[in-house]
Amino acid sequence: MNFQVTVLKVLVSYPDGFAAMEDIKRDMAILATSGRDWAERTKRLAARVPDLDIFSQGLIERMNGGWRITDKGRAVLETMEARPAPARATELPDVRPVDEPTPATTPSPMPSIAPVRRIRKRSRRDAIRRRQAAAS
């Protein structure tokens, strides 16, 4: 798993791009144990920006016990996730006989960070309930 790509992906999943260190650690632990798909995906994304350094390039900023993704960080992440441009119209398409099967070129689906968001929301609800119970 590529640490820096994972940090960018975790931070961009928060509405304002800011996450406390505890949240970042928890989300990264979930993704790190989610299987090889996530590790392979982060390696592919990192390969698109070989000199990636989220700290020295100003892609995230440290503040108030957490990290926030910057606009530049969002732009770099979008660049890494951008699909390759389609083939130019001047190139001839691959023509095969009707009875010849085409090779599977569709990549396997990548794991979503939706489970992380669900867990994070559940944790926030639990924290609110604990605070309310303690206040009464």
Backbone as a chain_set.jsonl record, in Angstrom:
{"seq": "MNFQVTVLKVLVSYPDGFAAMEDIKRDMAILATSGRDWAERTKRLAARVPDLDIFSQGLIERMNGGWRITDKGRAVLETMEARPAPARATELPDVRPVDEPTPATTPSPMPSIAPVRRIRKRSRRDAIRRRQAAAS", "coords": {"N": [[0.848, -1.179, 0.0], [0.605, 2.179, -0.857], [1.558, 4.719, 1.106], [1.361, 7.58, 0.854], [-0.429, 8.046, -1.272], [-2.665, 6.832, -0.203], [-3.143, 8.473, 2.013], [-3.899, 10.861, 0.686], [-6.254, 9.931, -0.594], [-7.838, 9.257, 1.622], [-8.107, 11.753, 2.939], [-9.437, 13.275, 0.97], [-11.887, 12.114, 1.045], [-13.244, 13.204, 3.147], [-15.64, 15.741, 3.898], [-14.694, 18.48, 4.108], [-12.084, 18.053, 3.603], [-10.399, 17.827, 5.762], [-9.016, 15.905, 8.387], [-8.779, 14.488, 11.604], [-5.898, 13.151, 13.279], [-6.446, 10.672, 14.533], [-8.652, 9.767, 13.097], [-7.532, 9.53, 10.527], [-5.597, 7.532, 10.971], [-7.274, 5.379, 11.699], [-8.862, 5.048, 9.372], [-6.861, 4.444, 7.498], [-5.906, 2.052, 8.551], [-8.089, 0.396, 8.132], [-8.21, 0.373, 5.316], [-5.686, -0.711, 4.763], [-5.973, -3.306, 5.567], [-7.819, -4.265, 3.842], [-7.284, -5.85, 1.69], [-5.52, -7.116, -1.264], [-6.328, -5.671, -3.494], [-6.61, -2.93, -2.897], [-3.968, -2.229, -2.253], [-2.7, -2.737, -4.716], [-4.042, -0.905, -6.318], [-3.244, 1.574, -5.202], [-0.527, 1.452, -5.762], [-0.551, 1.557, -8.557], [-1.651, 4.118, -8.952], [0.305, 5.689, -7.688], [2.433, 5.231, -9.37], [1.912, 6.869, -11.492], [2.676, 9.36, -10.696], [5.662, 9.607, -10.039], [7.512, 11.019, -8.375], [6.181, 11.716, -6.053], [5.541, 13.542, -3.156], [3.849, 14.247, -0.554], [4.131, 16.046, 1.53], [6.379, 17.875, 1.122], [5.66, 18.914, -1.34], [3.446, 20.356, -0.846], [0.867, 19.238, -0.835], [-0.719, 18.422, 1.189], [-1.636, 19.898, 4.33], [-0.513, 20.387, 7.632], [-2.451, 20.768, 10.5], [-4.004, 21.825, 13.531], [-3.965, 19.275, 15.008], [-4.421, 17.478, 12.986], [-4.669, 16.657, 9.469], [-5.039, 18.394, 6.362], [-6.189, 18.249, 3.038], [-4.904, 20.036, 0.308], [-5.873, 22.382, -2.311], [-4.114, 21.973, -4.387], [-3.325, 19.377, -3.791], [-5.731, 18.013, -4.244], [-5.914, 18.415, -6.996], [-3.649, 17.025, -7.949], [-4.343, 14.437, -7.17], [-6.636, 14.06, -8.741], [-5.42, 14.099, -11.244], [-3.845, 11.797, -11.068], [-5.846, 9.887, -10.952], [-7.119, 10.146, -13.351], [-8.444, 8.834, -16.319], [-6.73, 7.18, -18.988], [-6.344, 8.859, -22.134], [-8.689, 8.299, -24.789], [-8.137, 6.223, -27.704], [-6.826, 7.72, -30.676], [-8.839, 8.935, -33.402], [-7.759, 8.383, -35.851], [-6.503, 5.982, -35.726], [-6.89, 2.573, -36.574], [-9.594, 0.531, -35.58], [-9.49, -2.463, -33.576], [-10.243, -5.188, -35.336], [-12.085, -8.094, -35.283], [-13.005, -11.436, -36.196], [-16.456, -12.415, -36.086], [-16.97, -14.78, -34.608], [-14.788, -14.973, -32.954], [-13.763, -14.567, -29.681], [-13.47, -11.559, -27.745], [-10.697, -10.299, -25.907], [-10.728, -9.995, -22.34], [-10.714, -6.828, -21.222], [-11.509, -5.164, -19.303], [-10.839, -3.623, -16.288], [-10.604, -5.064, -12.999], [-13.079, -4.343, -10.523], [-12.36, -1.753, -8.218], [-11.81, -1.524, -4.696], [-14.04, 0.387, -2.774], [-14.082, 3.439, -0.862], [-16.278, 3.659, 0.575], [-17.058, 1.881, 2.736], [-15.353, 2.836, 4.699], [-16.306, 5.425, 5.086], [-18.86, 4.807, 6.08], [-18.213, 3.55, 8.501], [-16.922, 5.661, 9.749], [-19.036, 7.515, 10.009], [-20.695, 6.065, 11.729], [-19.04, 5.936, 13.963], [-18.929, 8.644, 14.648], [-21.643, 9.103, 15.286], [-21.874, 7.427, 17.52], [-20.085, 8.711, 19.246], [-21.381, 11.154, 19.645], [-23.694, 10.279, 20.94], [-22.549, 9.23, 23.282], [-21.526, 11.588, 24.414], [-23.922, 12.983, 24.849], [-25.17, 11.275, 26.684], [-23.391, 11.457, 28.803], [-23.704, 14.108, 29.472], [-26.235, 14.216, 30.526]], "CA": [[0.0, 0.0, 0.0], [1.372, 3.415, -0.914], [1.116, 5.573, 2.203], [1.026, 8.94, 0.445], [-1.661, 8.003, -2.069], [-3.745, 6.504, 0.727], [-3.439, 9.689, 2.787], [-4.674, 11.748, -0.187], [-7.575, 9.35, -0.798], [-8.584, 9.365, 2.88], [-8.449, 13.153, 3.198], [-10.411, 13.765, -0.001], [-13.188, 11.527, 1.368], [-13.893, 14.044, 4.155], [-16.294, 16.867, 3.213], [-13.856, 19.683, 4.014], [-10.707, 17.638, 3.344], [-9.644, 17.799, 7.014], [-9.259, 14.765, 9.267], [-7.922, 14.384, 12.779], [-4.95, 12.046, 13.149], [-7.088, 9.414, 14.918], [-9.483, 9.347, 11.965], [-6.637, 9.113, 9.445], [-5.025, 6.239, 11.347], [-8.324, 4.368, 11.644], [-9.222, 4.806, 7.972], [-5.74, 3.779, 6.836], [-5.856, 0.668, 9.029], [-9.156, -0.324, 7.429], [-7.8, 0.174, 3.925], [-4.509, -1.577, 4.718], [-6.406, -4.69, 5.784], [-8.929, -4.568, 2.938], [-6.875, -6.818, 0.675], [-4.513, -6.742, -2.258], [-6.857, -4.731, -4.487], [-6.291, -1.556, -2.501], [-2.515, -2.05, -2.389], [-2.397, -2.668, -6.144], [-4.571, 0.356, -6.84], [-2.394, 2.693, -4.777], [0.73, 1.35, -6.504], [-0.804, 2.064, -9.918], [-1.816, 5.572, -8.883], [1.6, 6.278, -7.346], [3.316, 5.12, -10.535], [1.613, 7.979, -12.402], [3.394, 10.53, -10.163], [6.754, 8.909, -9.361], [8.212, 11.837, -7.382], [5.159, 12.203, -5.129], [5.898, 13.81, -1.761], [2.689, 15.047, -0.151], [4.501, 17.091, 2.48], [7.224, 18.926, 0.548], [4.995, 19.502, -2.505], [2.312, 21.153, -0.392], [-0.396, 18.604, -1.197], [-1.5, 18.443, 2.424], [-1.081, 20.788, 5.345], [-0.733, 19.947, 9.011], [-3.11, 21.811, 11.29], [-4.906, 21.482, 14.627], [-4.022, 17.854, 15.336], [-4.831, 16.672, 11.84], [-4.159, 17.045, 8.15], [-6.032, 18.852, 5.384], [-5.721, 18.199, 1.654], [-4.952, 21.356, -0.322], [-6.392, 22.369, -3.679], [-3.078, 21.354, -5.207], [-3.415, 17.942, -3.516], [-6.91, 17.506, -4.972], [-5.594, 18.416, -8.427], [-2.721, 15.925, -8.204], [-5.103, 13.197, -7.054], [-7.467, 13.959, -9.95], [-4.515, 13.749, -12.34], [-3.467, 10.391, -10.911], [-7.01, 9.032, -11.187], [-7.665, 10.381, -14.693], [-8.344, 7.705, -17.258], [-5.939, 7.512, -20.171], [-7.137, 9.382, -23.247], [-9.063, 7.247, -25.738], [-7.314, 6.146, -28.924], [-7.174, 8.73, -31.673], [-9.756, 8.47, -34.44], [-7.01, 7.971, -37.043], [-6.075, 4.6, -35.557], [-7.909, 1.606, -36.949], [-10.029, -0.288, -34.452], [-9.137, -3.872, -33.619], [-11.359, -5.893, -35.954], [-11.992, -9.535, -35.097], [-14.149, -12.167, -36.728], [-17.59, -12.463, -35.162], [-16.906, -15.937, -33.732], [-13.614, -14.901, -32.089], [-14.069, -13.767, -28.49], [-12.552, -10.457, -27.457], [-10.078, -10.493, -24.59], [-11.283, -9.167, -21.265], [-9.837, -5.682, -20.962], [-12.096, -4.376, -18.232], [-10.137, -3.852, -15.028], [-11.471, -5.513, -11.911], [-13.527, -3.196, -9.741], [-11.515, -1.429, -7.083], [-12.584, -1.333, -3.476], [-14.485, 1.752, -2.527], [-13.85, 3.872, 0.513], [-17.598, 3.783, 1.199], [-17.088, 1.277, 4.07], [-14.663, 3.733, 5.627], [-17.243, 6.508, 5.397], [-19.913, 4.256, 6.924], [-17.642, 3.347, 9.835], [-16.663, 6.979, 10.313], [-20.329, 8.086, 10.422], [-21.137, 5.31, 12.894], [-18.204, 6.371, 15.082], [-19.37, 9.995, 15.031], [-22.934, 8.973, 15.973], [-21.608, 6.856, 18.84], [-19.45, 9.738, 20.073], [-22.43, 12.118, 20.02], [-24.55, 9.629, 21.947], [-21.804, 9.163, 24.552], [-21.498, 12.939, 24.992], [-25.265, 13.309, 25.337], [-25.41, 10.467, 27.878], [-22.548, 12.003, 29.865], [-24.22, 15.431, 29.856], [-27.507, 14.1, 31.267]], "C": [[0.89, 1.238, 0.0], [0.782, 4.396, 0.102], [0.607, 6.926, 1.714], [-0.257, 8.999, -0.382], [-2.849, 7.729, -1.147], [-4.13, 7.719, 1.568], [-4.285, 10.649, 1.941], [-6.099, 11.234, -0.354], [-8.429, 9.471, 0.466], [-9.026, 10.806, 3.095], [-9.506, 13.676, 2.227], [-11.805, 13.198, 0.295], [-13.935, 12.32, 2.446], [-14.465, 15.279, 3.47], [-15.426, 18.107, 3.066], [-12.384, 19.345, 3.784], [-9.835, 17.579, 4.577], [-10.028, 16.561, 7.808], [-8.283, 14.815, 10.427], [-7.03, 13.154, 12.62], [-5.575, 10.7, 13.515], [-7.939, 8.871, 13.776], [-8.628, 8.835, 10.808], [-6.061, 7.73, 9.74], [-6.057, 5.123, 11.228], [-8.667, 4.02, 10.197], [-8.109, 4.064, 7.232], [-5.621, 2.328, 7.286], [-6.92, -0.177, 8.326], [-8.734, -0.624, 6.001], [-6.611, -0.783, 3.814], [-4.887, -3.042, 4.878], [-7.522, -5.106, 4.84], [-8.547, -5.525, 1.814], [-5.906, -6.239, -0.337], [-5.015, -5.71, -3.252], [-6.469, -3.296, -4.149], [-4.797, -1.289, -2.677], [-2.126, -1.92, -3.86], [-2.877, -1.352, -6.747], [-3.668, 1.525, -6.46], [-1.035, 2.651, -5.478], [0.569, 1.896, -7.916], [-0.926, 3.577, -9.922], [-0.476, 6.25, -8.604], [2.555, 6.232, -8.53], [3.086, 6.26, -11.527], [2.291, 9.271, -11.963], [4.575, 9.98, -9.36], [7.462, 9.715, -8.277], [7.253, 12.412, -6.338], [5.725, 12.356, -3.721], [4.856, 14.78, -1.22], [3.048, 16.185, 0.797], [5.285, 18.215, 1.807], [6.577, 19.593, -0.666], [3.751, 20.3, -2.124], [0.955, 20.565, -0.769], [-1.313, 18.449, 0.007], [-0.842, 19.432, 3.373], [-1.441, 20.239, 6.721], [-1.383, 21.089, 9.774], [-3.981, 21.203, 12.377], [-5.062, 19.991, 14.882], [-4.483, 16.963, 14.199], [-4.195, 17.17, 10.57], [-5.316, 17.457, 7.269], [-5.409, 18.769, 3.994], [-5.882, 19.593, 1.055], [-5.586, 21.236, -1.711], [-5.393, 21.717, -4.627], [-3.091, 19.832, -5.025], [-4.593, 17.309, -4.237], [-6.611, 17.405, -6.468], [-4.648, 17.27, -8.784], [-3.462, 14.59, -8.144], [-6.004, 12.994, -8.275], [-6.621, 13.557, -11.156], [-4.138, 12.273, -12.265], [-4.629, 9.466, -11.269], [-7.598, 9.178, -12.588], [-7.437, 9.16, -15.569], [-7.46, 8.119, -18.425], [-6.851, 7.976, -21.305], [-7.489, 8.247, -24.204], [-8.179, 7.313, -26.983], [-7.79, 7.189, -29.916], [-8.023, 8.117, -32.775], [-9.008, 7.969, -35.677], [-6.521, 6.532, -36.933], [-7.22, 3.662, -35.925], [-8.318, 0.789, -35.737], [-9.588, -1.736, -34.65], [-10.346, -4.643, -34.135], [-11.107, -7.387, -35.819], [-13.176, -10.206, -35.774], [-15.228, -12.309, -35.66], [-17.465, -13.619, -34.188], [-15.7, -15.927, -32.788], [-13.918, -14.027, -30.882], [-13.034, -12.663, -28.296], [-11.945, -10.685, -26.082], [-10.707, -9.552, -23.568], [-10.301, -8.046, -20.965], [-10.372, -4.819, -19.834], [-11.346, -4.664, -16.934], [-11.113, -4.314, -13.948], [-11.877, -4.308, -11.082], [-12.641, -3.006, -8.517], [-12.375, -1.244, -5.84], [-12.888, 0.141, -3.28], [-14.102, 2.153, -1.113], [-15.181, 4.103, 1.209], [-17.65, 3.094, 2.555], [-16.403, 2.152, 5.107], [-15.591, 4.86, 6.041], [-18.339, 6.023, 6.332], [-19.418, 4.087, 8.347], [-17.409, 4.683, 10.513], [-17.959, 7.619, 10.801], [-20.837, 7.395, 11.678], [-20.35, 5.749, 14.118], [-18.618, 7.757, 15.571], [-20.693, 9.938, 15.784], [-22.734, 8.439, 17.377], [-20.999, 7.893, 19.774], [-20.475, 10.775, 20.536], [-23.324, 11.532, 21.091], [-23.844, 9.533, 23.302], [-21.757, 10.524, 25.227], [-22.856, 13.323, 25.571], [-25.585, 12.548, 26.626], [-24.6, 11.009, 29.059], [-23.085, 13.347, 30.367], [-25.506, 15.303, 30.681], [-27.363, 13.359, 32.556]], "O": [[1.834, 1.321, 0.787], [-0.357, 4.841, -0.039], [-0.468, 7.367, 2.121], [-1.073, 9.904, -0.205], [-3.912, 8.329, -1.301], [-5.313, 7.961, 1.807], [-5.277, 11.19, 2.428], [-7.051, 12.01, -0.267], [-9.623, 9.759, 0.379], [-10.192, 11.057, 3.4], [-10.382, 14.444, 2.627], [-12.802, 13.755, -0.164], [-15.135, 12.122, 2.634], [-13.843, 15.816, 2.554], [-15.421, 18.729, 2.004], [-11.534, 20.236, 3.77], [-8.64, 17.306, 4.466], [-11.203, 16.205, 7.897], [-7.11, 15.144, 10.255], [-7.383, 12.22, 11.9], [-5.272, 9.69, 12.88], [-7.949, 7.668, 13.516], [-8.959, 7.827, 10.184], [-6.038, 6.862, 8.868], [-5.753, 4.046, 10.716], [-8.752, 2.846, 9.837], [-8.379, 3.165, 6.437], [-5.271, 1.462, 6.484], [-6.671, -1.328, 7.971], [-8.886, -1.751, 5.529], [-6.539, -1.577, 2.876], [-4.189, -3.922, 4.373], [-8.112, -6.173, 5.008], [-9.416, -5.964, 1.06], [-5.528, -5.069, -0.286], [-4.221, -4.947, -3.802], [-6.048, -2.539, -5.024], [-4.408, -0.241, -3.192], [-1.303, -1.072, -4.207], [-2.198, -0.76, -7.585], [-3.36, 2.371, -7.299], [-0.454, 3.699, -5.758], [1.438, 2.609, -8.416], [-0.372, 4.247, -10.794], [-0.157, 7.27, -9.214], [3.402, 7.114, -8.673], [3.974, 6.581, -12.318], [2.463, 10.184, -12.772], [4.5, 9.894, -8.135], [7.974, 9.12, -7.329], [7.502, 13.491, -5.801], [6.309, 11.425, -3.167], [4.969, 15.991, -1.408], [2.334, 17.186, 0.857], [4.902, 19.381, 1.908], [6.917, 20.731, -0.99], [3.079, 20.856, -2.993], [-0.001, 21.306, -0.997], [-2.532, 18.357, -0.136], [0.338, 19.759, 3.244], [-2.528, 19.702, 6.935], [-0.931, 22.232, 9.709], [-4.624, 20.176, 12.16], [-6.185, 19.495, 14.962], [-4.888, 15.822, 14.422], [-3.291, 18.004, 10.596], [-6.429, 16.946, 7.399], [-4.26, 19.161, 3.789], [-6.897, 20.252, 1.28], [-5.806, 20.135, -2.215], [-5.775, 21.0, -5.552], [-2.893, 19.086, -5.985], [-4.481, 16.208, -4.776], [-7.001, 16.44, -7.126], [-4.829, 16.616, -9.811], [-3.231, 13.713, -8.976], [-6.12, 11.878, -8.784], [-7.06, 12.767, -11.992], [-4.114, 11.581, -13.283], [-4.419, 8.388, -11.826], [-8.482, 8.411, -12.97], [-6.371, 8.545, -15.551], [-7.447, 9.289, -18.808], [-7.994, 7.532, -21.414], [-6.687, 7.336, -24.41], [-7.557, 8.336, -27.266], [-8.977, 7.506, -29.997], [-7.933, 6.92, -33.046], [-9.567, 7.21, -36.468], [-6.161, 5.925, -37.942], [-8.381, 3.936, -35.619], [-7.463, 0.395, -34.945], [-9.344, -2.169, -35.776], [-11.363, -4.739, -33.447], [-10.045, -7.885, -36.195], [-14.239, -9.599, -35.908], [-14.93, -12.319, -34.466], [-17.827, -13.459, -33.022], [-15.601, -16.786, -31.912], [-14.292, -12.865, -31.04], [-11.864, -12.825, -28.645], [-12.61, -11.21, -25.189], [-11.156, -8.455, -23.902], [-9.186, -8.293, -20.505], [-9.736, -3.836, -19.454], [-11.232, -5.82, -16.526], [-12.3, -3.989, -13.987], [-11.109, -3.355, -10.951], [-12.229, -3.969, -7.87], [-13.538, -0.85, -5.934], [-12.076, 1.013, -3.589], [-13.832, 1.3, -0.268], [-15.224, 4.672, 2.299], [-18.237, 3.657, 3.479], [-16.827, 2.202, 6.261], [-15.656, 5.212, 7.219], [-18.715, 6.727, 7.269], [-20.119, 4.437, 9.296], [-17.664, 4.832, 11.708], [-17.989, 8.203, 11.885], [-21.349, 8.048, 12.588], [-20.922, 5.918, 15.195], [-18.651, 8.009, 16.775], [-20.869, 10.624, 16.791], [-23.346, 8.933, 18.325], [-21.349, 7.954, 20.952], [-20.44, 11.22, 21.683], [-23.676, 12.218, 22.05], [-24.466, 9.731, 24.346], [-21.923, 10.631, 26.442], [-22.935, 13.914, 26.648], [-26.192, 13.098, 27.545], [-25.083, 11.014, 30.191], [-22.938, 13.682, 31.543], [-25.826, 16.203, 31.458], [-28.343, 13.185, 33.281]]}, "num_chains": 1, "name": "protein.A"}
